[in-house]
Amino acid sequence: MDICRGDVLVMKKNHPCGCNRMRVLRSGMDFKLRCEGCGREFMIPRSKAEKNVKSVDTAERETIKVIKDDMNV
Ligand SMILES: [Zn+2]
């Protein structure tokens, strides 16, 4: 699965806040995701994340630099 930092993962299951879109802040063995609904950030193992992804929205991949600066990664 092709997932890059800056992508938005559309999850099969909604977050408790009701949003199912998760921004990828960091990718690797673990993903660092931020819920687009409530802004909560969390780490999740790549294997587990991929299992729960319905689709990947790469439309905003180009904003990656902005995110990078914001997050100070
Ligand atoms: Zn949420």
N, CA, C, O and the ligand as a Tripos MOL2 file, in Angstrom:
@<TRIPOS>MOLECULE
protein
  293   291    74     0     0
PROTEIN
NO_CHARGES

@<TRIPOS>ATOM
      1 N           0.8500   -1.2090    0.0000 N.3       1 MET1
      2 CA          0.0000    0.0000    0.0000 C.3       1 MET1
      3 C           0.8760    1.2470    0.0000 C.2       1 MET1
      4 O           1.8080    1.3710    0.7950 O.2       1 MET1
      5 N           0.5650    2.1490   -0.8910 N.am      2 ASP2
      6 CA          1.3800    3.3560   -1.0350 C.3       2 ASP2
      7 C           0.8380    4.4720   -0.1540 C.2       2 ASP2
      8 O          -0.1380    5.1390   -0.5010 O.2       2 ASP2
      9 N           1.4710    4.6600    0.9640 N.am      3 ILE3
     10 CA          1.0320    5.7010    1.8940 C.3       3 ILE3
     11 C           2.2120    6.6050    2.2230 C.2       3 ILE3
     12 O           3.2560    6.1390    2.6790 O.2       3 ILE3
     13 N           2.0400    7.8720    1.9920 N.am      4 CYS4
     14 CA          3.1060    8.8330    2.2710 C.3       4 CYS4
     15 C           2.6490    9.8490    3.3050 C.2       4 CYS4
     16 O           1.4570   10.0310    3.5520 O.2       4 CYS4
     17 N           3.6220   10.4920    3.8890 N.am      5 ARG5
     18 CA          3.3140   11.5550    4.8150 C.3       5 ARG5
     19 C           2.5200   12.6390    4.0800 C.2       5 ARG5
     20 O           2.8510   13.0110    2.9550 O.2       5 ARG5
     21 N           1.5000   13.1210    4.7150 N.am      6 GLY6
     22 CA          0.6610   14.1360    4.0860 C.3       6 GLY6
     23 C          -0.6180   13.5620    3.4970 C.2       6 GLY6
     24 O          -1.5750   14.2890    3.2290 O.2       6 GLY6
     25 N          -0.6230   12.2340    3.2980 N.am      7 ASP7
     26 CA         -1.8430   11.5910    2.7930 C.3       7 ASP7
     27 C          -2.9150   11.5780    3.8800 C.2       7 ASP7
     28 O          -2.6330   11.7250    5.0690 O.2       7 ASP7
     29 N          -4.1490   11.3980    3.4260 N.am      8 VAL8
     30 CA         -5.2440   11.2260    4.3720 C.3       8 VAL8
     31 C          -5.7780    9.8090    4.2180 C.2       8 VAL8
     32 O          -6.1930    9.4080    3.1300 O.2       8 VAL8
     33 N          -5.7660    9.0640    5.2980 N.am      9 LEU9
     34 CA         -6.2960    7.7110    5.2700 C.3       9 LEU9
     35 C          -7.7840    7.7580    5.5990 C.2       9 LEU9
     36 O          -8.1960    8.3180    6.6150 O.2       9 LEU9
     37 N          -8.5830    7.1540    4.7150 N.am     10 VAL10
     38 CA        -10.0080    7.0200    5.0030 C.3      10 VAL10
     39 C         -10.1840    5.6480    5.6280 C.2      10 VAL10
     40 O         -10.0100    4.6220    4.9700 O.2      10 VAL10
     41 N         -10.5340    5.6430    6.9140 N.am     11 MET11
     42 CA        -10.5880    4.3980    7.6680 C.3      11 MET11
     43 C         -11.9380    3.6970    7.5290 C.2      11 MET11
     44 O         -12.9560    4.3240    7.2370 O.2      11 MET11
     45 N         -11.9190    2.3820    7.7450 N.am     12 LYS12
     46 CA        -13.1660    1.6080    7.7190 C.3      12 LYS12
     47 C         -14.0100    1.9190    8.9470 C.2      12 LYS12
     48 O         -15.2390    1.9690    8.8930 O.2      12 LYS12
     49 N         -13.3140    2.1240   10.0430 N.am     13 LYS13
     50 CA        -14.0350    2.4220   11.2930 C.3      13 LYS13
     51 C         -13.8790    3.8910   11.6410 C.2      13 LYS13
     52 O         -12.7980    4.4620   11.4970 O.2      13 LYS13
     53 N         -14.9350    4.4850   12.0890 N.am     14 ASN14
     54 CA        -14.8690    5.8810   12.5070 C.3      14 ASN14
     55 C         -14.1460    6.0140   13.8420 C.2      14 ASN14
     56 O         -14.2160    5.1280   14.6940 O.2      14 ASN14
     57 N         -13.4760    7.0990   14.0020 N.am     15 HIS15
     58 CA        -12.9260    7.4860   15.2900 C.3      15 HIS15
     59 C         -14.1150    7.7840   16.2140 C.2      15 HIS15
     60 O         -15.1980    8.1160   15.7320 O.2      15 HIS15
     61 N         -13.9300    7.6730   17.5030 N.am     16 PRO16
     62 CA        -15.0360    7.9730   18.4280 C.3      16 PRO16
     63 C         -15.6920    9.3360   18.1900 C.2      16 PRO16
     64 O         -16.8560    9.5310   18.5390 O.2      16 PRO16
     65 N         -14.9520   10.2790   17.5980 N.am     17 CYS17
     66 CA        -15.5170   11.6060   17.3460 C.3      17 CYS17
     67 C         -16.4160   11.6000   16.1140 C.2      17 CYS17
     68 O         -17.1040   12.5840   15.8440 O.2      17 CYS17
     69 N         -16.4130   10.4940   15.3650 N.am     18 GLY18
     70 CA        -17.2950   10.3900   14.2080 C.3      18 GLY18
     71 C         -16.6040   10.6110   12.8740 C.2      18 GLY18
     72 O         -17.2020   10.4350   11.8130 O.2      18 GLY18
     73 N         -15.3300   11.0020   12.9400 N.am     19 CYS19
     74 CA        -14.5780   11.2530   11.7030 C.3      19 CYS19
     75 C         -13.8080    9.9840   11.3240 C.2      19 CYS19
     76 O         -13.3270    9.2650   12.1990 O.2      19 CYS19
     77 N         -13.6910    9.7110   10.0240 N.am     20 ASN20
     78 CA        -12.9270    8.5260    9.6150 C.3      20 ASN20
     79 C         -11.7300    8.9080    8.7420 C.2      20 ASN20
     80 O         -11.1690    8.0670    8.0400 O.2      20 ASN20
     81 N         -11.3540   10.1660    8.7940 N.am     21 ARG21
     82 CA        -10.2060   10.6210    8.0030 C.3      21 ARG21
     83 C          -9.0300   10.9190    8.9190 C.2      21 ARG21
     84 O          -9.1380   11.7020    9.8630 O.2      21 ARG21
     85 N          -7.8940   10.2740    8.6180 N.am     22 MET22
     86 CA         -6.7000   10.4080    9.4440 C.3      22 MET22
     87 C          -5.5410   10.9160    8.6030 C.2      22 MET22
     88 O          -5.1890   10.3210    7.5840 O.2      22 MET22
     89 N          -4.9650   11.9940    9.0300 N.am     23 ARG23
     90 CA         -3.8020   12.5510    8.3280 C.3      23 ARG23
     91 C          -2.5470   11.8160    8.7520 C.2      23 ARG23
     92 O          -2.3350   11.5740    9.9410 O.2      23 ARG23
     93 N          -1.7140   11.4590    7.7850 N.am     24 VAL24
     94 CA         -0.4470   10.8030    8.0990 C.3      24 VAL24
     95 C           0.6090   11.8580    8.3940 C.2      24 VAL24
     96 O           1.0180   12.6090    7.5080 O.2      24 VAL24
     97 N           1.0390   11.9070    9.6350 N.am     25 LEU25
     98 CA          2.0620   12.8690   10.0370 C.3      25 LEU25
     99 C           3.4520   12.2780    9.8950 C.2      25 LEU25
    100 O           4.4240   12.9950    9.6580 O.2      25 LEU25
    101 N           3.5360   10.9650   10.0430 N.am     26 ARG26
    102 CA          4.8180   10.2870    9.9080 C.3      26 ARG26
    103 C           4.5510    8.8550    9.4670 C.2      26 ARG26
    104 O           3.6200    8.2130    9.9540 O.2      26 ARG26
    105 N           5.3620    8.3590    8.5530 N.am     27 SER27
    106 CA          5.1810    6.9700    8.1180 C.3      27 SER27
    107 C           6.4750    6.2080    8.3480 C.2      27 SER27
    108 O           7.5460    6.8000    8.4780 O.2      27 SER27
    109 N           6.3610    4.8970    8.3970 N.am     28 GLY28
    110 CA          7.4960    4.0340    8.6940 C.3      28 GLY28
    111 C           6.9360    2.7420    9.2420 C.2      28 GLY28
    112 O           5.8790    2.2870    8.8040 O.2      28 GLY28
    113 N           7.6290    2.1450   10.1920 N.am     29 MET29
    114 CA          7.1150    0.9340   10.8320 C.3      29 MET29
    115 C           5.7940    1.2390   11.5350 C.2      29 MET29
    116 O           4.8680    0.4280   11.5420 O.2      29 MET29
    117 N           5.7370    2.4130   12.1140 N.am     30 ASP30
    118 CA          4.5030    2.8990   12.7250 C.3      30 ASP30
    119 C           4.0760    4.1680   12.0170 C.2      30 ASP30
    120 O           4.9050    4.9430   11.5400 O.2      30 ASP30
    121 N           2.7980    4.3640   11.9580 N.am     31 PHE31
    122 CA          2.2820    5.6190   11.4360 C.3      31 PHE31
    123 C           1.9420    6.5320   12.5950 C.2      31 PHE31
    124 O           1.4410    6.0920   13.6300 O.2      31 PHE31
    125 N           2.2190    7.7940   12.4060 N.am     32 LYS32
    126 CA          1.6840    8.7700   13.3290 C.3      32 LYS32
    127 C           0.5300    9.4400   12.5950 C.2      32 LYS32
    128 O           0.7180   10.0500   11.5420 O.2      32 LYS32
    129 N          -0.6430    9.3220   13.1550 N.am     33 LEU33
    130 CA         -1.8460    9.8340   12.5110 C.3      33 LEU33
    131 C          -2.4900   10.9270   13.3390 C.2      33 LEU33
    132 O          -2.3860   10.9560   14.5650 O.2      33 LEU33
    133 N          -3.1590   11.8230   12.6340 N.am     34 ARG34
    134 CA         -3.9350   12.8360   13.3270 C.3      34 ARG34
    135 C          -5.3580   12.8000   12.7880 C.2      34 ARG34
    136 O          -5.5950   12.9040   11.5850 O.2      34 ARG34
    137 N          -6.2780   12.6510   13.6980 N.am     35 CYS35
    138 CA         -7.6850   12.6320   13.3070 C.3      35 CYS35
    139 C          -8.0760   14.0110   12.7610 C.2      35 CYS35
    140 O          -7.8350   15.0410   13.3900 O.2      35 CYS35
    141 N          -8.6850   13.9960   11.5760 N.am     36 GLU36
    142 CA         -9.0710   15.2670   10.9580 C.3      36 GLU36
    143 C         -10.2890   15.8670   11.6460 C.2      36 GLU36
    144 O         -10.5970   17.0440   11.4610 O.2      36 GLU36
    145 N         -10.9780   15.0590   12.4380 N.am     37 GLY37
    146 CA        -12.1660   15.5490   13.1160 C.3      37 GLY37
    147 C         -11.8440   16.2670   14.4110 C.2      37 GLY37
    148 O         -12.2310   17.4200   14.6030 O.2      37 GLY37
    149 N         -11.1360   15.5860   15.2980 N.am     38 CYS38
    150 CA        -10.9030   16.1330   16.6320 C.3      38 CYS38
    151 C          -9.4540   16.5650   16.8410 C.2      38 CYS38
    152 O          -9.1370   17.1980   17.8470 O.2      38 CYS38
    153 N          -8.5740   16.2270   15.8990 N.am     39 GLY39
    154 CA         -7.1940   16.6850   16.0020 C.3      39 GLY39
    155 C          -6.3210   15.8490   16.9130 C.2      39 GLY39
    156 O          -5.1630   16.1920   17.1480 O.2      39 GLY39
    157 N          -6.8610   14.7540   17.4320 N.am     40 ARG40
    158 CA         -6.0760   13.8960   18.3200 C.3      40 ARG40
    159 C          -5.0000   13.1710   17.5060 C.2      40 ARG40
    160 O          -5.2410   12.7500   16.3750 O.2      40 ARG40
    161 N          -3.8270   13.0340   18.0920 N.am     41 GLU41
    162 CA         -2.7260   12.3590   17.4100 C.3      41 GLU41
    163 C          -2.4140   11.0530   18.1140 C.2      41 GLU41
    164 O          -2.4790   10.9560   19.3390 O.2      41 GLU41
    165 N          -2.0740   10.0460   17.3120 N.am     42 PHE42
    166 CA         -1.7080    8.7710   17.9070 C.3      42 PHE42
    167 C          -0.8290    7.9780   16.9710 C.2      42 PHE42
    168 O          -0.7940    8.2190   15.7650 O.2      42 PHE42
    169 N          -0.1090    7.0120   17.5570 N.am     43 MET43
    170 CA          0.7430    6.1160   16.7880 C.3      43 MET43
    171 C           0.0030    4.8060   16.5980 C.2      43 MET43
    172 O          -0.7160    4.3450   17.4840 O.2      43 MET43
    173 N           0.1930    4.2090   15.4200 N.am     44 ILE44
    174 CA         -0.4450    2.9260   15.1560 C.3      44 ILE44
    175 C           0.5030    2.1010   14.2800 C.2      44 ILE44
    176 O           1.0870    2.6320   13.3350 O.2      44 ILE44
    177 N           0.6630    0.7980   14.5880 N.am     45 PRO45
    178 CA          1.5510   -0.0340   13.7670 C.3      45 PRO45
    179 C           1.0700   -0.0450   12.3150 C.2      45 PRO45
    180 O          -0.1310   -0.0820   12.0500 O.2      45 PRO45
    181 N           2.0110   -0.0140   11.3930 N.am     46 ARG46
    182 CA          1.6740    0.0450    9.9690 C.3      46 ARG46
    183 C           0.7160   -1.0770    9.5680 C.2      46 ARG46
    184 O          -0.2620   -0.8460    8.8570 O.2      46 ARG46
    185 N           1.0080   -2.2940   10.0310 N.am     47 SER47
    186 CA          0.1910   -3.4450    9.6430 C.3      47 SER47
    187 C          -1.2610   -3.2530   10.0720 C.2      47 SER47
    188 O          -2.1920   -3.5750    9.3330 O.2      47 SER47
    189 N          -1.4290   -2.7290   11.2660 N.am     48 LYS48
    190 CA         -2.7700   -2.5200   11.7950 C.3      48 LYS48
    191 C          -3.4780   -1.4000   11.0310 C.2      48 LYS48
    192 O          -4.6700   -1.4880   10.7350 O.2      48 LYS48
    193 N          -2.7300   -0.3600   10.7230 N.am     49 ALA49
    194 CA         -3.3100    0.7640    9.9960 C.3      49 ALA49
    195 C          -3.7910    0.3150    8.6150 C.2      49 ALA49
    196 O          -4.9080    0.6280    8.2010 O.2      49 ALA49
    197 N          -2.9240   -0.4290    7.9050 N.am     50 GLU50
    198 CA         -3.2690   -0.8450    6.5510 C.3      50 GLU50
    199 C          -4.5180   -1.7120    6.5300 C.2      50 GLU50
    200 O          -5.3040   -1.6680    5.5830 O.2      50 GLU50
    201 N          -4.6910   -2.4970    7.5830 N.am     51 LYS51
    202 CA         -5.8570   -3.3700    7.6650 C.3      51 LYS51
    203 C          -7.1440   -2.5650    7.7850 C.2      51 LYS51
    204 O          -8.2110   -3.0040    7.3570 O.2      51 LYS51
    205 N          -7.0260   -1.3950    8.3670 N.am     52 ASN52
    206 CA         -8.2130   -0.5970    8.6420 C.3      52 ASN52
    207 C          -8.4620    0.5230    7.6270 C.2      52 ASN52
    208 O          -9.4120    1.2960    7.7530 O.2      52 ASN52
    209 N          -7.5930    0.5900    6.6270 N.am     53 VAL53
    210 CA         -7.7430    1.6560    5.6370 C.3      53 VAL53
    211 C          -8.7010    1.2490    4.5320 C.2      53 VAL53
    212 O          -8.5590    0.1850    3.9300 O.2      53 VAL53
    213 N          -9.6590    2.0900    4.2780 N.am     54 LYS54
    214 CA        -10.5930    1.8570    3.1830 C.3      54 LYS54
    215 C         -10.0160    2.4200    1.8850 C.2      54 LYS54
    216 O         -10.0300    1.7560    0.8490 O.2      54 LYS54
    217 N          -9.5180    3.6310    1.9550 N.am     55 SER55
    218 CA         -8.8690    4.2360    0.7970 C.3      55 SER55
    219 C          -7.8810    5.3000    1.2500 C.2      55 SER55
    220 O          -7.9070    5.7520    2.3950 O.2      55 SER55
    221 N          -7.0140    5.6860    0.3310 N.am     56 VAL56
    222 CA         -6.0140    6.7010    0.6370 C.3      56 VAL56
    223 C          -6.2630    7.9220   -0.2360 C.2      56 VAL56
    224 O          -6.3010    7.8350   -1.4630 O.2      56 VAL56
    225 N          -6.4300    9.0420    0.4160 N.am     57 ASP57
    226 CA         -6.6540   10.3000   -0.2870 C.3      57 ASP57
    227 C          -5.3110   11.0170   -0.4180 C.2      57 ASP57
    228 O          -4.7730   11.5410    0.5580 O.2      57 ASP57
    229 N          -4.7800   11.0300   -1.6410 N.am     58 THR58
    230 CA         -3.4490   11.6170   -1.8400 C.3      58 THR58
    231 C          -3.5340   13.0530   -2.3610 C.2      58 THR58
    232 O          -2.5190   13.6610   -2.7030 O.2      58 THR58
    233 N          -4.7430   13.5790   -2.4170 N.am     59 ALA59
    234 CA         -4.9650   14.9000   -3.0190 C.3      59 ALA59
    235 C          -4.1380   15.9890   -2.3570 C.2      59 ALA59
    236 O          -3.7440   16.9620   -3.0010 O.2      59 ALA59
    237 N          -3.8780   15.8190   -1.0710 N.am     60 GLU60
    238 CA         -3.1930   16.8820   -0.3320 C.3      60 GLU60
    239 C          -1.7500   16.5350   -0.0320 C.2      60 GLU60
    240 O          -1.1180   17.1290    0.8420 O.2      60 GLU60
    241 N          -1.2430   15.5650   -0.7710 N.am     61 ARG61
    242 CA          0.1310   15.1380   -0.5230 C.3      61 ARG61
    243 C           1.1110   16.3060   -0.7060 C.2      61 ARG61
    244 O           2.1670   16.3580   -0.0760 O.2      61 ARG61
    245 N           0.7330   17.2280   -1.5760 N.am     62 GLU62
    246 CA          1.6310   18.3550   -1.8560 C.3      62 GLU62
    247 C           1.7270   19.3350   -0.6970 C.2      62 GLU62
    248 O           2.6320   20.1690   -0.6650 O.2      62 GLU62
    249 N           0.8190   19.2470    0.2410 N.am     63 THR63
    250 CA          0.8750   20.1480    1.3950 C.3      63 THR63
    251 C           1.8590   19.6180    2.4340 C.2      63 THR63
    252 O           2.0040   20.1850    3.5170 O.2      63 THR63
    253 N           2.5180   18.5430    2.0930 N.am     64 ILE64
    254 CA          3.4090   17.8460    3.0200 C.3      64 ILE64
    255 C           4.4380   18.7830    3.6450 C.2      64 ILE64
    256 O           4.7570   18.6510    4.8270 O.2      64 ILE64
    257 N           4.9520   19.7150    2.8750 N.am     65 LYS65
    258 CA          5.9840   20.6150    3.3960 C.3      65 LYS65
    259 C           5.4070   21.5140    4.4820 C.2      65 LYS65
    260 O           6.0690   21.8100    5.4770 O.2      65 LYS65
    261 N           4.1760   21.9410    4.2800 N.am     66 VAL66
    262 CA          3.5160   22.7910    5.2650 C.3      66 VAL66
    263 C           3.3680   22.0250    6.5740 C.2      66 VAL66
    264 O           3.6670   22.5290    7.6570 O.2      66 VAL66
    265 N           2.8960   20.7880    6.4350 N.am     67 ILE67
    266 CA          2.7160   19.9490    7.6210 C.3      67 ILE67
    267 C           4.0460   19.7580    8.3240 C.2      67 ILE67
    268 O           4.1460   19.8690    9.5460 O.2      67 ILE67
    269 N           5.0630   19.4710    7.5310 N.am     68 LYS68
    270 CA          6.3920   19.2440    8.0650 C.3      68 LYS68
    271 C           6.8280   20.4400    8.9110 C.2      68 LYS68
    272 O           7.3200   20.2720   10.0270 O.2      68 LYS68
    273 N           6.6460   21.6310    8.3800 N.am     69 ASP69
    274 CA          7.0480   22.8210    9.1090 C.3      69 ASP69
    275 C           6.2090   22.9850   10.3780 C.2      69 ASP69
    276 O           6.7220   23.3110   11.4490 O.2      69 ASP69
    277 N           4.9140   22.7510   10.2260 N.am     70 ASP70
    278 CA          4.0120   22.8710   11.3600 C.3      70 ASP70
    279 C           4.4330   21.9390   12.4870 C.2      70 ASP70
    280 O           4.4890   22.3220   13.6550 O.2      70 ASP70
    281 N           4.7310   20.6910   12.0930 N.am     71 MET71
    282 CA          4.9820   19.6680   13.0860 C.3      71 MET71
    283 C           6.4230   19.7050   13.5780 C.2      71 MET71
    284 O           6.7610   19.0710   14.5780 O.2      71 MET71
    285 N           7.2740   20.4530   12.8690 N.am     72 ASN72
    286 CA          8.6680   20.5290   13.2300 C.3      72 ASN72
    287 C           9.3220   19.1450   13.2110 C.2      72 ASN72
    288 O          10.1250   18.8140   14.0820 O.2      72 ASN72
    289 N           8.9640   18.3430   12.2010 N.am     73 VAL73
    290 CA          9.4860   16.9770   12.0820 C.3      73 VAL73
    291 C          10.8870   17.0040   11.4870 C.2      73 VAL73
    292 O          11.5010   15.9530   11.3060 O.2      73 VAL73
    293 ZN        -11.3540   12.0510   16.1540 Zn       74 ZN74
@<TRIPOS>BOND
     1     1     2 1
     2     2     3 1
     3     3     4 2
     4     3     5 am
     5     5     6 1
     6     6     7 1
     7     7     8 2
     8     7     9 am
     9     9    10 1
    10    10    11 1
    11    11    12 2
    12    11    13 am
    13    13    14 1
    14    14    15 1
    15    15    16 2
    16    15    17 am
    17    17    18 1
    18    18    19 1
    19    19    20 2
    20    19    21 am
    21    21    22 1
    22    22    23 1
    23    23    24 2
    24    23    25 am
    25    25    26 1
    26    26    27 1
    27    27    28 2
    28    27    29 am
    29    29    30 1
    30    30    31 1
    31    31    32 2
    32    31    33 am
    33    33    34 1
    34    34    35 1
    35    35    36 2
    36    35    37 am
    37    37    38 1
    38    38    39 1
    39    39    40 2
    40    39    41 am
    41    41    42 1
    42    42    43 1
    43    43    44 2
    44    43    45 am
    45    45    46 1
    46    46    47 1
    47    47    48 2
    48    47    49 am
    49    49    50 1
    50    50    51 1
    51    51    52 2
    52    51    53 am
    53    53    54 1
    54    54    55 1
    55    55    56 2
    56    55    57 am
    57    57    58 1
    58    58    59 1
    59    59    60 2
    60    59    61 am
    61    61    62 1
    62    62    63 1
    63    63    64 2
    64    63    65 am
    65    65    66 1
    66    66    67 1
    67    67    68 2
    68    67    69 am
    69    69    70 1
    70    70    71 1
    71    71    72 2
    72    71    73 am
    73    73    74 1
    74    74    75 1
    75    75    76 2
    76    75    77 am
    77    77    78 1
    78    78    79 1
    79    79    80 2
    80    79    81 am
    81    81    82 1
    82    82    83 1
    83    83    84 2
    84    83    85 am
    85    85    86 1
    86    86    87 1
    87    87    88 2
    88    87    89 am
    89    89    90 1
    90    90    91 1
    91    91    92 2
    92    91    93 am
    93    93    94 1
    94    94    95 1
    95    95    96 2
    96    95    97 am
    97    97    98 1
    98    98    99 1
    99    99   100 2
   100    99   101 am
   101   101   102 1
   102   102   103 1
   103   103   104 2
   104   103   105 am
   105   105   106 1
   106   106   107 1
   107   107   108 2
   108   107   109 am
   109   109   110 1
   110   110   111 1
   111   111   112 2
   112   111   113 am
   113   113   114 1
   114   114   115 1
   115   115   116 2
   116   115   117 am
   117   117   118 1
   118   118   119 1
   119   119   120 2
   120   119   121 am
   121   121   122 1
   122   122   123 1
   123   123   124 2
   124   123   125 am
   125   125   126 1
   126   126   127 1
   127   127   128 2
   128   127   129 am
   129   129   130 1
   130   130   131 1
   131   131   132 2
   132   131   133 am
   133   133   134 1
   134   134   135 1
   135   135   136 2
   136   135   137 am
   137   137   138 1
   138   138   139 1
   139   139   140 2
   140   139   141 am
   141   141   142 1
   142   142   143 1
   143   143   144 2
   144   143   145 am
   145   145   146 1
   146   146   147 1
   147   147   148 2
   148   147   149 am
   149   149   150 1
   150   150   151 1
   151   151   152 2
   152   151   153 am
   153   153   154 1
   154   154   155 1
   155   155   156 2
   156   155   157 am
   157   157   158 1
   158   158   159 1
   159   159   160 2
   160   159   161 am
   161   161   162 1
   162   162   163 1
   163   163   164 2
   164   163   165 am
   165   165   166 1
   166   166   167 1
   167   167   168 2
   168   167   169 am
   169   169   170 1
   170   170   171 1
   171   171   172 2
   172   171   173 am
   173   173   174 1
   174   174   175 1
   175   175   176 2
   176   175   177 am
   177   177   178 1
   178   178   179 1
   179   179   180 2
   180   179   181 am
   181   181   182 1
   182   182   183 1
   183   183   184 2
   184   183   185 am
   185   185   186 1
   186   186   187 1
   187   187   188 2
   188   187   189 am
   189   189   190 1
   190   190   191 1
   191   191   192 2
   192   191   193 am
   193   193   194 1
   194   194   195 1
   195   195   196 2
   196   195   197 am
   197   197   198 1
   198   198   199 1
   199   199   200 2
   200   199   201 am
   201   201   202 1
   202   202   203 1
   203   203   204 2
   204   203   205 am
   205   205   206 1
   206   206   207 1
   207   207   208 2
   208   207   209 am
   209   209   210 1
   210   210   211 1
   211   211   212 2
   212   211   213 am
   213   213   214 1
   214   214   215 1
   215   215   216 2
   216   215   217 am
   217   217   218 1
   218   218   219 1
   219   219   220 2
   220   219   221 am
   221   221   222 1
   222   222   223 1
   223   223   224 2
   224   223   225 am
   225   225   226 1
   226   226   227 1
   227   227   228 2
   228   227   229 am
   229   229   230 1
   230   230   231 1
   231   231   232 2
   232   231   233 am
   233   233   234 1
   234   234   235 1
   235   235   236 2
   236   235   237 am
   237   237   238 1
   238   238   239 1
   239   239   240 2
   240   239   241 am
   241   241   242 1
   242   242   243 1
   243   243   244 2
   244   243   245 am
   245   245   246 1
   246   246   247 1
   247   247   248 2
   248   247   249 am
   249   249   250 1
   250   250   251 1
   251   251   252 2
   252   251   253 am
   253   253   254 1
   254   254   255 1
   255   255   256 2
   256   255   257 am
   257   257   258 1
   258   258   259 1
   259   259   260 2
   260   259   261 am
   261   261   262 1
   262   262   263 1
   263   263   264 2
   264   263   265 am
   265   265   266 1
   266   266   267 1
   267   267   268 2
   268   267   269 am
   269   269   270 1
   270   270   271 1
   271   271   272 2
   272   271   273 am
   273   273   274 1
   274   274   275 1
   275   275   276 2
   276   275   277 am
   277   277   278 1
   278   278   279 1
   279   279   280 2
   280   279   281 am
   281   281   282 1
   282   282   283 1
   283   283   284 2
   284   283   285 am
   285   285   286 1
   286   286   287 1
   287   287   288 2
   288   287   289 am
   289   289   290 1
   290   290   291 1
   291   291   292 2
@<TRIPOS>SUBSTRUCTURE
     1 MET1         2 RESIDUE 1 A MET
     2 ASP2         6 RESIDUE 1 A ASP
     3 ILE3        10 RESIDUE 1 A ILE
     4 CYS4        14 RESIDUE 1 A CYS
     5 ARG5        18 RESIDUE 1 A ARG
     6 GLY6        22 RESIDUE 1 A GLY
     7 ASP7        26 RESIDUE 1 A ASP
     8 VAL8        30 RESIDUE 1 A VAL
     9 LEU9        34 RESIDUE 1 A LEU
    10 VAL10       38 RESIDUE 1 A VAL
    11 MET11       42 RESIDUE 1 A MET
    12 LYS12       46 RESIDUE 1 A LYS
    13 LYS13       50 RESIDUE 1 A LYS
    14 ASN14       54 RESIDUE 1 A ASN
    15 HIS15       58 RESIDUE 1 A HIS
    16 PRO16       62 RESIDUE 1 A PRO
    17 CYS17       66 RESIDUE 1 A CYS
    18 GLY18       70 RESIDUE 1 A GLY
    19 CYS19       74 RESIDUE 1 A CYS
    20 ASN20       78 RESIDUE 1 A ASN
    21 ARG21       82 RESIDUE 1 A ARG
    22 MET22       86 RESIDUE 1 A MET
    23 ARG23       90 RESIDUE 1 A ARG
    24 VAL24       94 RESIDUE 1 A VAL
    25 LEU25       98 RESIDUE 1 A LEU
    26 ARG26      102 RESIDUE 1 A ARG
    27 SER27      106 RESIDUE 1 A SER
    28 GLY28      110 RESIDUE 1 A GLY
    29 MET29      114 RESIDUE 1 A MET
    30 ASP30      118 RESIDUE 1 A ASP
    31 PHE31      122 RESIDUE 1 A PHE
    32 LYS32      126 RESIDUE 1 A LYS
    33 LEU33      130 RESIDUE 1 A LEU
    34 ARG34      134 RESIDUE 1 A ARG
    35 CYS35      138 RESIDUE 1 A CYS
    36 GLU36      142 RESIDUE 1 A GLU
    37 GLY37      146 RESIDUE 1 A GLY
    38 CYS38      150 RESIDUE 1 A CYS
    39 GLY39      154 RESIDUE 1 A GLY
    40 ARG40      158 RESIDUE 1 A ARG
    41 GLU41      162 RESIDUE 1 A GLU
    42 PHE42      166 RESIDUE 1 A PHE
    43 MET43      170 RESIDUE 1 A MET
    44 ILE44      174 RESIDUE 1 A ILE
    45 PRO45      178 RESIDUE 1 A PRO
    46 ARG46      182 RESIDUE 1 A ARG
    47 SER47      186 RESIDUE 1 A SER
    48 LYS48      190 RESIDUE 1 A LYS
    49 ALA49      194 RESIDUE 1 A ALA
    50 GLU50      198 RESIDUE 1 A GLU
    51 LYS51      202 RESIDUE 1 A LYS
    52 ASN52      206 RESIDUE 1 A ASN
    53 VAL53      210 RESIDUE 1 A VAL
    54 LYS54      214 RESIDUE 1 A LYS
    55 SER55      218 RESIDUE 1 A SER
    56 VAL56      222 RESIDUE 1 A VAL
    57 ASP57      226 RESIDUE 1 A ASP
    58 THR58      230 RESIDUE 1 A THR
    59 ALA59      234 RESIDUE 1 A ALA
    60 GLU60      238 RESIDUE 1 A GLU
    61 ARG61      242 RESIDUE 1 A ARG
    62 GLU62      246 RESIDUE 1 A GLU
    63 THR63      250 RESIDUE 1 A THR
    64 ILE64      254 RESIDUE 1 A ILE
    65 LYS65      258 RESIDUE 1 A LYS
    66 VAL66      262 RESIDUE 1 A VAL
    67 ILE67      266 RESIDUE 1 A ILE
    68 LYS68      270 RESIDUE 1 A LYS
    69 ASP69      274 RESIDUE 1 A ASP
    70 ASP70      278 RESIDUE 1 A ASP
    71 MET71      282 RESIDUE 1 A MET
    72 ASN72      286 RESIDUE 1 A ASN
    73 VAL73      290 RESIDUE 1 A VAL
    74 ZN74       293 GROUP 0 **** ****
